[in-house]
């Protein structure tokens, strides 16, 4: 063993310096538990250029199909946004740009959740919802006063 090693773990001080440097590189994000950016394909696939390119094409096509299904579900019944984010997560297993988009989205969702829990924001939202319900109620009352309760279809015939 060299003089810089920690005998309990067998790790050298130089290894500790390398891991500290890796956490500060642009390839990692502090908000995502320091997970490195890039391909998460198995090593034997990354070792062969043609196989890795085929893997990337396959991941892209599967992610595209899932995102496309999510886009179709936006106007139709179904969890459209959830499926779109699932497709982005599939892409993020292989592409750095998708990883960055997902990190940005997670950060914005967390910020929005924190803002929604703020008592001032909650009070404002409750007041605005109450005002909206009162306006809808008044408009409904005016309609019923003016036209009465008439069904839009004729059942008697």
C-alpha positions as CSV (number, residue, x, y, z in Angstrom):
1,X,0.0,0.0,0.0
2,X,1.1,3.5,-0.6
3,X,1.4,6.2,2.0
4,X,-1.7,8.1,0.8
5,X,-4.2,5.2,1.1
6,X,-6.8,4.8,3.7
7,X,-6.2,1.3,5.1
8,X,-9.8,0.8,6.2
9,X,-11.2,1.2,2.7
10,X,-8.2,0.6,0.6
11,X,-8.9,3.8,-1.3
12,X,-6.1,6.2,-2.0
13,X,-6.3,10.0,-1.4
14,X,-5.7,10.4,-5.2
15,X,-8.8,8.3,-5.9
16,X,-10.7,10.6,-3.5
17,X,-9.5,13.6,-5.4
18,X,-10.5,12.1,-8.7
19,X,-14.0,11.4,-7.4
20,X,-14.3,15.0,-6.1
21,X,-13.2,16.3,-9.5
22,X,-15.7,14.1,-11.3
23,X,-18.6,15.6,-9.3
24,X,-17.7,19.1,-10.5
25,X,-17.4,18.3,-14.2
26,X,-20.0,19.6,-16.7
27,X,-20.9,16.0,-17.4
28,X,-22.8,15.7,-14.1
29,X,-25.6,17.7,-12.6
30,X,-25.7,18.5,-8.9
31,X,-29.5,18.2,-8.7
32,X,-29.6,14.7,-10.1
33,X,-27.5,12.8,-7.5
34,X,-24.4,13.4,-9.6
35,X,-25.5,10.9,-12.3
36,X,-23.2,11.3,-15.3
37,X,-24.6,12.3,-18.7
38,X,-24.3,10.0,-21.7
39,X,-25.2,6.6,-22.9
40,X,-26.3,4.0,-20.4
41,X,-25.9,1.1,-22.8
42,X,-24.1,-2.0,-21.7
43,X,-20.3,-1.8,-22.1
44,X,-20.2,-4.6,-24.7
45,X,-22.6,-2.5,-26.9
46,X,-20.6,0.7,-26.4
47,X,-17.4,-1.1,-27.3
48,X,-18.6,-1.8,-30.9
49,X,-19.4,1.3,-32.9
50,X,-21.9,-0.3,-35.3
51,X,-23.7,-2.1,-32.5
52,X,-23.9,1.1,-30.4
53,X,-25.2,3.0,-33.4
54,X,-27.9,0.3,-33.9
55,X,-28.7,0.5,-30.2
56,X,-29.1,4.3,-30.4
57,X,-31.4,4.0,-33.5
58,X,-33.5,1.4,-31.7
59,X,-33.8,3.6,-28.5
60,X,-34.7,6.6,-30.7
61,X,-37.4,4.7,-32.6
62,X,-39.0,3.2,-29.4
63,X,-38.9,6.7,-27.7
64,X,-40.4,8.3,-30.7
65,X,-43.2,5.8,-30.8
66,X,-44.0,6.4,-27.1
67,X,-43.8,10.2,-27.4
68,X,-46.0,10.0,-30.5
69,X,-48.6,7.9,-28.6
70,X,-48.5,10.5,-25.8
71,X,-49.1,13.3,-28.3
72,X,-52.1,11.4,-29.7
73,X,-53.4,11.0,-26.2
74,X,-53.3,14.7,-25.5
75,X,-56.7,15.4,-27.2
76,X,-57.9,11.9,-26.7
77,X,-58.6,10.0,-23.4
78,X,-55.4,8.9,-21.8
79,X,-52.4,10.1,-19.8
80,X,-50.8,12.1,-22.6
81,X,-48.3,14.0,-20.6
82,X,-47.3,11.0,-18.6
83,X,-46.6,9.0,-21.7
84,X,-44.7,11.8,-23.3
85,X,-42.4,12.0,-20.3
86,X,-42.0,8.3,-20.3
87,X,-40.8,8.6,-23.9
88,X,-38.4,11.3,-22.9
89,X,-37.1,9.0,-20.2
90,X,-36.5,6.3,-22.8
91,X,-34.6,8.8,-24.9
92,X,-32.7,9.9,-21.8
93,X,-31.1,6.4,-21.4
94,X,-29.1,7.2,-24.5
95,X,-29.1,10.9,-25.5
96,X,-27.6,13.7,-23.5
97,X,-30.1,16.3,-24.8
98,X,-33.0,14.3,-23.5
99,X,-31.2,13.9,-20.1
100,X,-30.8,17.7,-19.9
101,X,-34.5,18.3,-20.9
102,X,-35.6,15.8,-18.2
103,X,-33.4,17.5,-15.5
104,X,-34.7,20.9,-16.5
105,X,-38.3,19.6,-16.3
106,X,-37.8,17.9,-12.9
107,X,-36.3,21.2,-11.6
108,X,-39.2,23.3,-12.9
109,X,-41.8,20.8,-11.5
110,X,-40.2,20.9,-8.1
111,X,-40.1,24.7,-8.1
112,X,-43.8,24.8,-9.1
113,X,-44.7,22.4,-6.4
114,X,-42.8,24.4,-3.8
115,X,-44.6,27.6,-5.0
116,X,-48.0,25.9,-4.8
117,X,-47.3,25.0,-1.2
118,X,-46.6,28.6,-0.3
119,X,-49.5,29.9,1.9
120,X,-49.8,33.2,0.0
121,X,-50.1,31.4,-3.3
122,X,-52.6,28.9,-1.9
123,X,-54.7,31.7,-0.5
124,X,-54.6,33.6,-3.8
125,X,-55.6,30.4,-5.7
126,X,-58.5,29.8,-3.4
127,X,-59.7,33.4,-3.7
128,X,-59.5,33.3,-7.5
129,X,-61.3,29.9,-7.7
130,X,-64.1,31.2,-5.4
131,X,-64.5,34.3,-7.6
132,X,-64.6,32.2,-10.7
133,X,-67.3,29.9,-9.1
134,X,-69.4,32.9,-8.1
135,X,-69.2,34.3,-11.6
136,X,-70.2,31.0,-13.2
137,X,-73.1,30.7,-10.6
138,X,-74.4,34.3,-11.4
139,X,-74.2,33.6,-15.2
140,X,-76.1,30.3,-14.7
141,X,-78.7,32.1,-12.6
142,X,-79.2,34.8,-15.3
143,X,-79.6,32.1,-18.0
144,X,-82.2,30.2,-15.9
145,X,-84.0,33.4,-15.1
146,X,-84.1,34.5,-18.7
147,X,-84.8,31.2,-20.5
148,X,-85.9,28.8,-17.7
149,X,-84.9,25.2,-17.4
150,X,-85.5,23.9,-20.9
151,X,-83.9,20.8,-22.2
152,X,-82.0,21.3,-25.5
153,X,-83.7,18.2,-27.0
154,X,-87.4,17.3,-27.4
155,X,-88.2,14.1,-25.5
156,X,-92.0,14.4,-25.8
157,X,-92.1,13.6,-29.5
